[in-house]
């Protein structure tokens, strides 16, 4: 279905690459690249390689608290004991 939607339209869309956002589509990269005519990137593999690179460089998550902490969440059922 993805190939059908993009086949022959990469020029009109100025499509340089296609990024898949679902691990379940990883096996389709080669097929889609051949059908669409542009590189197809598996988002999960790309994210994994990014993390591997950060680890190899000795980098870690920032400690500057630039992101908001998640708010409290109430758990129910078997997870009730985890409520903060």
C-alpha positions as CSV (number, residue, x, y, z in Angstrom):
1,X,0.0,0.0,0.0
2,X,2.8,2.4,0.8
3,X,4.6,1.6,-2.4
4,X,1.4,2.1,-4.3
5,X,0.8,5.5,-2.8
6,X,4.4,6.8,-3.6
7,X,5.2,4.9,-6.8
8,X,6.1,7.4,-9.5
9,X,5.5,10.4,-7.3
10,X,8.8,10.9,-5.6
11,X,9.6,13.8,-8.1
12,X,6.3,15.6,-7.5
13,X,6.7,15.3,-3.8
14,X,10.4,16.1,-3.8
15,X,10.8,13.0,-1.7
16,X,14.5,12.5,-0.7
17,X,13.9,9.5,1.6
18,X,11.2,7.7,3.4
19,X,11.4,7.2,7.2
20,X,9.5,4.2,8.7
21,X,8.1,4.9,12.1
22,X,7.2,1.4,13.1
23,X,9.4,-1.6,14.0
24,X,6.8,-3.9,12.3
25,X,7.7,-2.4,8.9
26,X,11.5,-2.9,9.2
27,X,11.5,-5.9,6.8
28,X,10.0,-3.7,4.1
29,X,12.9,-1.3,3.8
30,X,14.6,-3.0,0.8
31,X,11.3,-3.6,-1.0
32,X,10.0,-0.1,-0.5
33,X,13.3,1.5,-1.5
34,X,13.3,-0.5,-4.8
35,X,9.6,0.3,-5.4
36,X,9.7,4.0,-4.5
37,X,13.3,4.7,-5.8
38,X,14.6,6.6,-2.7
39,X,16.4,5.4,0.5
40,X,14.1,4.0,3.1
41,X,15.2,4.3,6.7
42,X,14.1,2.0,9.5
43,X,13.5,4.5,12.4
44,X,14.1,1.9,15.1
45,X,17.4,0.8,13.6
46,X,18.4,4.5,13.2
47,X,17.6,5.3,16.8
48,X,19.5,2.2,18.0
49,X,22.6,3.3,16.1
50,X,22.3,6.8,17.5
51,X,22.2,5.4,21.1
52,X,25.2,3.1,20.3
53,X,27.1,6.1,19.0
54,X,26.3,8.2,22.1
55,X,27.5,5.3,24.3
56,X,30.7,4.8,22.3
57,X,31.4,8.6,22.6
58,X,30.9,8.4,26.4
59,X,27.9,10.7,26.3
60,X,24.9,10.5,28.6
61,X,21.5,12.2,29.0
62,X,21.8,15.9,30.0
63,X,21.5,16.6,33.7
64,X,20.3,20.2,33.2
65,X,16.6,19.3,33.8
66,X,15.5,20.9,30.6
67,X,12.5,18.6,30.2
68,X,9.5,18.6,32.5
69,X,9.2,15.6,34.8
70,X,6.1,13.4,34.2
71,X,3.2,14.2,36.4
72,X,1.8,11.8,39.0
73,X,-0.1,8.8,37.6
74,X,-2.7,6.7,39.4
75,X,-2.4,3.0,38.8
76,X,-5.3,0.6,39.2
77,X,-5.6,-3.2,39.4
78,X,-2.5,-5.3,39.9
79,X,-0.3,-2.1,39.5
80,X,-2.1,-0.2,42.3
81,X,0.9,-0.5,44.6
82,X,3.0,1.6,42.2
83,X,0.9,4.8,42.5
84,X,3.0,7.7,43.8
